[in-house]
Amino acid sequence: MTVTIAGRRFPLALEDNETAAAFAALLPMALPMRELNGNEKYHYLMGPLPAHEQAVGHVDAGDVMLFGEDCVVLFYEGFDTPYRYTRIGRLTQTSGLREAVGAGDVEVTFGE
């Protein structure tokens, strides 16, 4: 599985859970992702995915998570967080991720 941002490809390892399986069933898809907080990009899907939120405590650059039932979030900076997410997957190589996502909104393609 790969994620393509600004022509750069990043390998994505999906979690072994119901949320990741439902997300994978939607692929391939290109999402216009909006900037938030200088550490993440997000996109609201047209419908919900199965959610099993948990307090993750910390996110790492490259984490792909679901916020609520319909918001896909790609983190490009790590930080501690009190928020609850459902894990979808993780980019296994994040070198150049911050540069690829840039400072504003960006199109992110999730594919096989």
N, CA, C and O atoms as a GROMACS GRO file, in nm:
protein
  448
    1MET      N    1   0.085  -0.116   0.000
    1MET     CA    2   0.000   0.000   0.000
    1MET      C    3   0.090   0.123   0.000
    1MET      O    4   0.193   0.125   0.068
    2THR      N    5   0.052   0.225  -0.076
    2THR     CA    6   0.131   0.347  -0.082
    2THR      C    7   0.045   0.472  -0.066
    2THR      O    8  -0.075   0.472  -0.093
    3VAL      N    9   0.110   0.577  -0.022
    3VAL     CA   10   0.051   0.709  -0.013
    3VAL      C   11   0.138   0.799  -0.100
    3VAL      O   12   0.260   0.801  -0.086
    4THR      N   13   0.074   0.874  -0.190
    4THR     CA   14   0.149   0.963  -0.279
    4THR      C   15   0.111   1.107  -0.247
    4THR      O   16  -0.007   1.144  -0.243
    5ILE      N   17   0.215   1.189  -0.223
    5ILE     CA   18   0.198   1.329  -0.190
    5ILE      C   19   0.299   1.408  -0.270
    5ILE      O   20   0.420   1.386  -0.258
    6ALA      N   21   0.251   1.501  -0.352
    6ALA     CA   22   0.339   1.586  -0.433
    6ALA      C   23   0.441   1.503  -0.512
    6ALA      O   24   0.558   1.540  -0.522
    7GLY      N   25   0.396   1.392  -0.568
    7GLY     CA   26   0.482   1.308  -0.649
    7GLY      C   27   0.572   1.215  -0.571
    7GLY      O   28   0.644   1.134  -0.632
    8ARG      N   29   0.572   1.223  -0.441
    8ARG     CA   30   0.656   1.135  -0.357
    8ARG      C   31   0.570   1.022  -0.302
    8ARG      O   32   0.456   1.043  -0.260
    9ARG      N   33   0.627   0.903  -0.303
    9ARG     CA   34   0.556   0.784  -0.257
    9ARG      C   35   0.608   0.740  -0.120
    9ARG      O   36   0.729   0.736  -0.096
   10PHE      N   37   0.514   0.709  -0.032
   10PHE     CA   38   0.547   0.663   0.103
   10PHE      C   39   0.474   0.531   0.128
   10PHE      O   40   0.353   0.523   0.106
   11PRO      N   41   0.546   0.427   0.173
   11PRO     CA   42   0.480   0.300   0.203
   11PRO      C   43   0.390   0.312   0.326
   11PRO      O   44   0.428   0.374   0.426
   12LEU      N   45   0.272   0.252   0.316
   12LEU     CA   46   0.174   0.255   0.424
   12LEU      C   47   0.147   0.112   0.472
   12LEU      O   48   0.107   0.026   0.394
   13ALA      N   49   0.169   0.089   0.600
   13ALA     CA   50   0.134  -0.040   0.661
   13ALA      C   51   0.002  -0.021   0.735
   13ALA      O   52  -0.007   0.062   0.827
   14LEU      N   53  -0.099  -0.096   0.697
   14LEU     CA   54  -0.230  -0.085   0.760
   14LEU      C   55  -0.234  -0.166   0.889
   14LEU      O   56  -0.167  -0.268   0.903
   15GLU      N   57  -0.314  -0.117   0.983
   15GLU     CA   58  -0.340  -0.192   1.106
   15GLU      C   59  -0.424  -0.315   1.073
   15GLU      O   60  -0.490  -0.320   0.969
   16ASP      N   61  -0.422  -0.411   1.160
   16ASP     CA   62  -0.506  -0.530   1.145
   16ASP      C   63  -0.632  -0.508   1.228
   16ASP      O   64  -0.648  -0.564   1.336
   17ASN      N   65  -0.722  -0.424   1.174
   17ASN     CA   66  -0.846  -0.397   1.246
   17ASN      C   67  -0.958  -0.366   1.146
   17ASN      O   68  -0.934  -0.350   1.027
   18GLU      N   69  -1.079  -0.358   1.197
   18GLU     CA   70  -1.198  -0.337   1.116
   18GLU      C   71  -1.195  -0.201   1.044
   18GLU      O   72  -1.241  -0.190   0.931
   19THR      N   73  -1.142  -0.102   1.110
   19THR     CA   74  -1.134   0.032   1.051
   19THR      C   75  -1.042   0.034   0.931
   19THR      O   76  -1.077   0.087   0.826
   20ALA      N   77  -0.924  -0.023   0.946
   20ALA     CA   78  -0.828  -0.028   0.836
   20ALA      C   79  -0.883  -0.108   0.718
   20ALA      O   80  -0.862  -0.071   0.603
   21ALA      N   81  -0.953  -0.216   0.746
   21ALA     CA   82  -1.012  -0.297   0.638
   21ALA      C   83  -1.118  -0.218   0.564
   21ALA      O   84  -1.126  -0.225   0.441
   22ALA      N   85  -1.201  -0.144   0.636
   22ALA     CA   86  -1.304  -0.062   0.572
   22ALA      C   87  -1.241   0.051   0.491
   22ALA      O   88  -1.289   0.084   0.383
   23PHE      N   89  -1.134   0.110   0.543
   23PHE     CA   90  -1.063   0.215   0.471
   23PHE      C   91  -1.002   0.158   0.342
   23PHE      O   92  -1.014   0.219   0.236
   24ALA      N   93  -0.937   0.043   0.352
   24ALA     CA   94  -0.874  -0.020   0.235
   24ALA      C   95  -0.977  -0.052   0.127
   24ALA      O   96  -0.945  -0.048   0.008
   25ALA      N   97  -1.099  -0.084   0.167
   25ALA     CA   98  -1.204  -0.116   0.069
   25ALA      C   99  -1.242   0.006  -0.015
   25ALA      O  100  -1.300  -0.009  -0.122
   26LEU      N  101  -1.210   0.125   0.032
   26LEU     CA  102  -1.239   0.248  -0.042
   26LEU      C  103  -1.130   0.286  -0.143
   26LEU      O  104  -1.151   0.373  -0.228
   27LEU      N  105  -1.017   0.220  -0.134
   27LEU     CA  106  -0.901   0.258  -0.215
   27LEU      C  107  -0.907   0.202  -0.356
   27LEU      O  108  -0.972   0.099  -0.378
   28PRO      N  109  -0.842   0.266  -0.451
   28PRO     CA  110  -0.763   0.388  -0.436
   28PRO      C  111  -0.852   0.511  -0.430
   28PRO      O  112  -0.963   0.513  -0.483
   29MET      N  113  -0.801   0.616  -0.362
   29MET     CA  114  -0.873   0.742  -0.359
   29MET      C  115  -0.777   0.857  -0.334
   29MET      O  116  -0.679   0.844  -0.260
   30ALA      N  117  -0.807   0.970  -0.396
   30ALA     CA  118  -0.730   1.092  -0.377
   30ALA      C  119  -0.813   1.185  -0.289
   30ALA      O  120  -0.929   1.212  -0.319
   31LEU      N  121  -0.753   1.232  -0.181
   31LEU     CA  122  -0.825   1.315  -0.086
   31LEU      C  123  -0.763   1.454  -0.079
   31LEU      O  124  -0.642   1.467  -0.060
   32PRO      N  125  -0.844   1.558  -0.095
   32PRO     CA  126  -0.794   1.693  -0.068
   32PRO      C  127  -0.787   1.710   0.084
   32PRO      O  128  -0.890   1.717   0.151
   33MET      N  129  -0.666   1.717   0.138
   33MET     CA  130  -0.650   1.721   0.282
   33MET      C  131  -0.614   1.862   0.326
   33MET      O  132  -0.530   1.929   0.267
   34ARG      N  133  -0.681   1.906   0.432
   34ARG     CA  134  -0.664   2.041   0.485
   34ARG      C  135  -0.560   2.042   0.596
   34ARG      O  136  -0.543   1.944   0.669
   35GLU      N  137  -0.492   2.152   0.606
   35GLU     CA  138  -0.390   2.173   0.709
   35GLU      C  139  -0.454   2.204   0.844
   35GLU      O  140  -0.557   2.271   0.851
   36LEU      N  141  -0.393   2.153   0.952
   36LEU     CA  142  -0.439   2.185   1.087
   36LEU      C  143  -0.321   2.180   1.184
   36LEU      O  144  -0.248   2.081   1.190
   37ASN      N  145  -0.304   2.286   1.259
   37ASN     CA  146  -0.211   2.292   1.372
   37ASN      C  147  -0.063   2.277   1.340
   37ASN      O  148   0.017   2.262   1.432
   38GLY      N  149  -0.024   2.280   1.214
   38GLY     CA  150   0.118   2.265   1.181
   38GLY      C  151   0.173   2.127   1.208
   38GLY      O  152   0.294   2.109   1.219
   39ASN      N  153   0.081   2.027   1.219
   39ASN     CA  154   0.129   1.891   1.244
   39ASN      C  155   0.045   1.782   1.177
   39ASN      O  156   0.078   1.664   1.186
   40GLU      N  157  -0.065   1.822   1.111
   40GLU     CA  158  -0.152   1.720   1.053
   40GLU      C  159  -0.229   1.772   0.932
   40GLU      O  160  -0.246   1.893   0.915
   41LYS      N  161  -0.273   1.678   0.849
   41LYS     CA  162  -0.364   1.705   0.738
   41LYS      C  163  -0.487   1.618   0.762
   41LYS      O  164  -0.475   1.506   0.812
   42TYR      N  165  -0.604   1.668   0.727
   42TYR     CA  166  -0.726   1.592   0.753
   42TYR      C  167  -0.825   1.605   0.638
   42TYR      O  168  -0.821   1.699   0.559
   43HIS      N  169  -0.915   1.506   0.631
   43HIS     CA  170  -1.022   1.504   0.531
   43HIS      C  171  -1.143   1.430   0.589
   43HIS      O  172  -1.129   1.322   0.646
   44TYR      N  173  -1.262   1.491   0.574
   44TYR     CA  174  -1.386   1.426   0.615
   44TYR      C  175  -1.439   1.341   0.500
   44TYR      O  176  -1.464   1.393   0.390
   45LEU      N  177  -1.457   1.212   0.524
   45LEU     CA  178  -1.510   1.120   0.425
   45LEU      C  179  -1.660   1.143   0.406
   45LEU      O  180  -1.723   1.211   0.487
   46MET      N  181  -1.716   1.088   0.300
   46MET     CA  182  -1.859   1.102   0.271
   46MET      C  183  -1.946   1.023   0.369
   46MET      O  184  -2.064   1.054   0.385
   47GLY      N  185  -1.890   0.924   0.433
   47GLY     CA  186  -1.966   0.842   0.528
   47GLY      C  187  -1.875   0.789   0.637
   47GLY      O  188  -1.753   0.805   0.629
   48PRO      N  189  -1.932   0.727   0.737
   48PRO     CA  190  -1.853   0.680   0.850
   48PRO      C  191  -1.779   0.549   0.822
   48PRO      O  192  -1.817   0.471   0.736
   49LEU      N  193  -1.673   0.529   0.898
   49LEU     CA  194  -1.602   0.402   0.904
   49LEU      C  195  -1.621   0.346   1.044
   49LEU      O  196  -1.653   0.422   1.137
   50PRO      N  197  -1.604   0.216   1.062
   50PRO     CA  198  -1.612   0.160   1.198
   50PRO      C  199  -1.505   0.228   1.286
   50PRO      O  200  -1.389   0.238   1.246
   51ALA      N  201  -1.544   0.273   1.401
   51ALA     CA  202  -1.451   0.344   1.489
   51ALA      C  203  -1.442   0.273   1.624
   51ALA      O  204  -1.543   0.229   1.680
   52HIS      N  205  -1.321   0.263   1.673
   52HIS     CA  206  -1.294   0.208   1.805
   52HIS      C  207  -1.191   0.299   1.869
   52HIS      O  208  -1.075   0.260   1.888
   53GLU      N  209  -1.233   0.419   1.902
   53GLU     CA  210  -1.142   0.521   1.951
   53GLU      C  211  -1.076   0.481   2.082
   53GLU      O  212  -1.134   0.414   2.167
   54GLN      N  213  -0.951   0.524   2.094
   54GLN     CA  214  -0.877   0.504   2.218
   54GLN      C  215  -0.786   0.624   2.241
   54GLN      O  216  -0.746   0.691   2.147
   55ALA      N  217  -0.755   0.649   2.365
   55ALA     CA  218  -0.661   0.755   2.399
   55ALA      C  219  -0.522   0.704   2.361
   55ALA      O  220  -0.469   0.615   2.427
   56VAL      N  221  -0.464   0.761   2.256
   56VAL     CA  222  -0.335   0.712   2.207
   56VAL      C  223  -0.218   0.773   2.283
   56VAL      O  224  -0.109   0.715   2.284
   57GLY      N  225  -0.238   0.889   2.346
   57GLY     CA  226  -0.133   0.951   2.426
   57GLY      C  227  -0.029   1.024   2.344
   57GLY      O  228   0.011   1.135   2.379
   58HIS      N  229   0.016   0.964   2.236
   58HIS     CA  230   0.120   1.022   2.151
   58HIS      C  231   0.096   0.978   2.007
   58HIS      O  232   0.060   0.862   1.982
   59VAL      N  233   0.116   1.069   1.914
   59VAL     CA  234   0.114   1.033   1.772
   59VAL      C  235   0.254   1.058   1.716
   59VAL      O  236   0.327   1.144   1.764
   60ASP      N  237   0.289   0.982   1.615
   60ASP     CA  238   0.418   0.997   1.548
   60ASP      C  239   0.396   1.046   1.406
   60ASP      O  240   0.290   1.026   1.348
   61ALA      N  241   0.497   1.109   1.351
   61ALA     CA  242   0.493   1.147   1.210
   61ALA      C  243   0.469   1.020   1.129
   61ALA      O  244   0.537   0.919   1.149
   62GLY      N  245   0.373   1.027   1.038
   62GLY     CA  246   0.341   0.911   0.955
   62GLY      C  247   0.220   0.833   1.002
   62GLY      O  248   0.172   0.745   0.931
   63ASP      N  249   0.170   0.863   1.122
   63ASP     CA  250   0.049   0.795   1.168
   63ASP      C  251  -0.071   0.838   1.083
   63ASP      O  252  -0.088   0.957   1.053
   64VAL      N  253  -0.154   0.742   1.046
   64VAL     CA  254  -0.280   0.768   0.976
   64VAL      C  255  -0.389   0.716   1.069
   64VAL      O  256  -0.393   0.598   1.103
   65MET      N  257  -0.479   0.807   1.110
   65MET     CA  258  -0.580   0.771   1.208
   65MET      C  259  -0.716   0.826   1.169
   65MET      O  260  -0.729   0.914   1.084
   66LEU      N  261  -0.816   0.772   1.234
   66LEU     CA  262  -0.953   0.818   1.216
   66LEU      C  263  -0.993   0.896   1.341
   66LEU      O  264  -0.981   0.846   1.453
   67PHE      N  265  -1.040   1.018   1.320
   67PHE     CA  266  -1.093   1.100   1.429
   67PHE      C  267  -1.244   1.096   1.417
   67PHE      O  268  -1.299   1.128   1.311
   68GLY      N  269  -1.310   1.058   1.523
   68GLY     CA  270  -1.455   1.037   1.514
   68GLY      C  271  -1.481   0.916   1.427
   68GLY      O  272  -1.412   0.815   1.436
   69GLU      N  273  -1.583   0.926   1.340
   69GLU     CA  274  -1.616   0.814   1.251
   69GLU      C  275  -1.586   0.842   1.105
   69GLU      O  276  -1.594   0.752   1.022
   70ASP      N  277  -1.550   0.968   1.072
   70ASP     CA  278  -1.538   1.000   0.930
   70ASP      C  279  -1.425   1.094   0.893
   70ASP      O  280  -1.418   1.141   0.779
   71CYS      N  281  -1.335   1.122   0.986
   71CYS     CA  282  -1.225   1.216   0.958
   71CYS      C  283  -1.092   1.142   0.955
   71CYS      O  284  -1.043   1.096   1.058
   72VAL      N  285  -1.033   1.131   0.834
   72VAL     CA  286  -0.902   1.069   0.817
   72VAL      C  287  -0.796   1.174   0.844
   72VAL      O  288  -0.801   1.285   0.790
   73VAL      N  289  -0.699   1.140   0.928
   73VAL     CA  290  -0.593   1.233   0.965
   73VAL      C  291  -0.458   1.170   0.935
   73VAL      O  292  -0.431   1.056   0.972
   74LEU      N  293  -0.373   1.247   0.867
   74LEU     CA  294  -0.234   1.209   0.841
   74LEU      C  295  -0.147   1.304   0.921
   74LEU      O  296  -0.147   1.424   0.896
   75PHE      N  297  -0.072   1.251   1.016
   75PHE     CA  298   0.016   1.333   1.098
   75PHE      C  299   0.155   1.340   1.036
   75PHE      O  300   0.210   1.238   0.993
   76TYR      N  301   0.211   1.460   1.029
   76TYR     CA  302   0.346   1.474   0.977
   76TYR      C  303   0.444   1.526   1.082
   76TYR      O  304   0.561   1.549   1.051
   77GLU      N  305   0.398   1.543   1.204
   77GLU     CA  306   0.482   1.576   1.319
   77GLU      C  307   0.432   1.495   1.437
   77GLU      O  308   0.311   1.474   1.451
   78GLY      N  309   0.523   1.448   1.520
   78GLY     CA  310   0.484   1.375   1.640
   78GLY      C  311   0.459   1.470   1.755
   78GLY      O  312   0.520   1.576   1.763
   79PHE      N  313   0.370   1.431   1.845
   79PHE     CA  314   0.341   1.512   1.964
   79PHE      C  315   0.254   1.431   2.060
   79PHE      O  316   0.191   1.332   2.020
   80ASP      N  317   0.250   1.474   2.184
   80ASP     CA  318   0.161   1.415   2.283
   80ASP      C  319   0.021   1.473   2.263
   80ASP      O  320   0.007   1.590   2.229
   81THR      N  321  -0.081   1.390   2.284
   81THR     CA  322  -0.219   1.436   2.262
   81THR      C  323  -0.316   1.373   2.361
   81THR      O  324  -0.302   1.257   2.397
   82PRO      N  325  -0.415   1.451   2.404
   82PRO     CA  326  -0.520   1.394   2.488
   82PRO      C  327  -0.637   1.340   2.404
   82PRO      O  328  -0.729   1.280   2.459
   83TYR      N  329  -0.633   1.360   2.272
   83TYR     CA  330  -0.744   1.320   2.185
   83TYR      C  331  -0.749   1.170   2.164
   83TYR      O  332  -0.651   1.099   2.185
   84ARG      N  333  -0.866   1.124   2.123
   84ARG     CA  334  -0.891   0.982   2.099
   84ARG      C  335  -0.901   0.957   1.949
   84ARG      O  336  -0.965   1.033   1.877
   85TYR      N  337  -0.838   0.852   1.902
   85TYR     CA  338  -0.835   0.816   1.760
   85TYR      C  339  -0.851   0.666   1.744
   85TYR      O  340  -0.834   0.590   1.839
   86THR      N  341  -0.884   0.625   1.623
   86THR     CA  342  -0.879   0.485   1.583
   86THR      C  343  -0.765   0.473   1.483
   86THR      O  344  -0.762   0.545   1.384
   87ARG      N  345  -0.673   0.384   1.508
   87ARG     CA  346  -0.557   0.368   1.420
   87ARG      C  347  -0.598   0.301   1.288
   87ARG      O  348  -0.669   0.200   1.287
   88ILE      N  349  -0.552   0.361   1.178
   88ILE     CA  350  -0.572   0.303   1.045
   88ILE      C  351  -0.442   0.241   0.996
   88ILE      O  352  -0.442   0.130   0.943
   89GLY      N  353  -0.333   0.311   1.013
   89GLY     CA  354  -0.204   0.261   0.968
   89GLY      C  355  -0.093   0.359   0.997
   89GLY      O  356  -0.111   0.457   1.070
   90ARG      N  357   0.024   0.331   0.938
   90ARG     CA  358   0.141   0.414   0.961
   90ARG      C  359   0.231   0.410   0.838
   90ARG      O  360   0.253   0.304   0.779
   91LEU      N  361   0.281   0.527   0.799
   91LEU     CA  362   0.382   0.532   0.694
   91LEU      C  363   0.509   0.472   0.752
   91LEU      O  364   0.555   0.515   0.858
   92THR      N  365   0.567   0.376   0.683
   92THR     CA  366   0.685   0.308   0.736
   92THR      C  367   0.814   0.382   0.706
   92THR      O  368   0.918   0.353   0.764
   93GLN      N  369   0.807   0.478   0.614
   93GLN     CA  370   0.921   0.565   0.585
   93GLN      C  371   0.867   0.708   0.581
   93GLN      O  372   0.776   0.738   0.504
   94THR      N  373   0.923   0.795   0.664
   94THR     CA  374   0.870   0.932   0.672
   94THR      C  375   0.971   1.038   0.630
   94THR      O  376   0.943   1.157   0.640
   95SER      N  377   1.086   0.996   0.584
   95SER     CA  378   1.186   1.093   0.538
   95SER      C  379   1.127   1.176   0.424
   95SER      O  380   1.083   1.120   0.323
   96GLY      N  381   1.126   1.308   0.439
   96GLY     CA  382   1.072   1.397   0.337
   96GLY      C  383   0.922   1.420   0.346
   96GLY      O  384   0.866   1.491   0.263
   97LEU      N  385   0.857   1.363   0.448
   97LEU     CA  386   0.712   1.377   0.460
   97LEU      C  387   0.672   1.523   0.483
   97LEU      O  388   0.580   1.573   0.417
   98ARG      N  389   0.738   1.590   0.574
   98ARG     CA  390   0.704   1.730   0.604
   98ARG      C  391   0.717   1.817   0.480
   98ARG      O  392   0.632   1.904   0.456
   99GLU      N  393   0.820   1.796   0.404
   99GLU     CA  394   0.840   1.874   0.281
   99GLU      C  395   0.732   1.842   0.178
   99GLU      O  396   0.685   1.931   0.108
  100ALA      N  397   0.694   1.717   0.168
  100ALA     CA  398   0.594   1.676   0.070
  100ALA      C  399   0.456   1.736   0.101
  100ALA      O  400   0.387   1.781   0.010
  101VAL      N  401   0.416   1.736   0.227
  101VAL     CA  402   0.284   1.788   0.261
  101VAL      C  403   0.279   1.940   0.256
  101VAL      O  404   0.172   1.997   0.232
  102GLY      N  405   0.391   2.006   0.276
  102GLY     CA  406   0.395   2.151   0.268
  102GLY      C  407   0.318   2.218   0.381
  102GLY      O  408   0.273   2.153   0.476
  103ALA      N  409   0.303   2.350   0.369
  103ALA     CA  410   0.243   2.430   0.476
  103ALA      C  411   0.092   2.445   0.463
  103ALA      O  412   0.026   2.482   0.560
  104GLY      N  413   0.036   2.419   0.346
  104GLY     CA  414  -0.108   2.440   0.326
  104GLY      C  415  -0.181   2.311   0.297
  104GLY      O  416  -0.135   2.202   0.332
  105ASP      N  417  -0.295   2.325   0.233
  105ASP     CA  418  -0.374   2.208   0.194
  105ASP      C  419  -0.301   2.132   0.084
  105ASP      O  420  -0.223   2.191   0.008
  106VAL      N  421  -0.325   2.001   0.074
  106VAL     CA  422  -0.254   1.918  -0.023
  106VAL      C  423  -0.341   1.799  -0.063
  106VAL      O  424  -0.422   1.752   0.017
  107GLU      N  425  -0.323   1.751  -0.185
  107GLU     CA  426  -0.393   1.629  -0.227
  107GLU      C  427  -0.306   1.510  -0.191
  107GLU      O  428  -0.186   1.506  -0.220
  108VAL      N  429  -0.368   1.412  -0.126
  108VAL     CA  430  -0.300   1.291  -0.084
  108VAL      C  431  -0.372   1.173  -0.147
  108VAL      O  432  -0.493   1.157  -0.130
  109THR      N  433  -0.298   1.089  -0.219
  109THR     CA  434  -0.356   0.972  -0.283
  109THR      C  435  -0.319   0.847  -0.203
  109THR      O  436  -0.202   0.817  -0.180
  110PHE      N  437  -0.421   0.777  -0.162
  110PHE     CA  438  -0.404   0.648  -0.092
  110PHE      C  439  -0.433   0.540  -0.196
  110PHE      O  440  -0.540   0.540  -0.257
  111GLY      N  441  -0.340   0.450  -0.216
  111GLY     CA  442  -0.359   0.347  -0.318
  111GLY      C  443  -0.286   0.219  -0.284
  111GLY      O  444  -0.220   0.207  -0.181
  112GLU      N  445  -0.300   0.124  -0.375
  112GLU     CA  446  -0.238  -0.007  -0.353
  112GLU      C  447  -0.104  -0.018  -0.418
  112GLU      O  448  -0.040  -0.123  -0.408
   0.00000   0.00000   0.00000
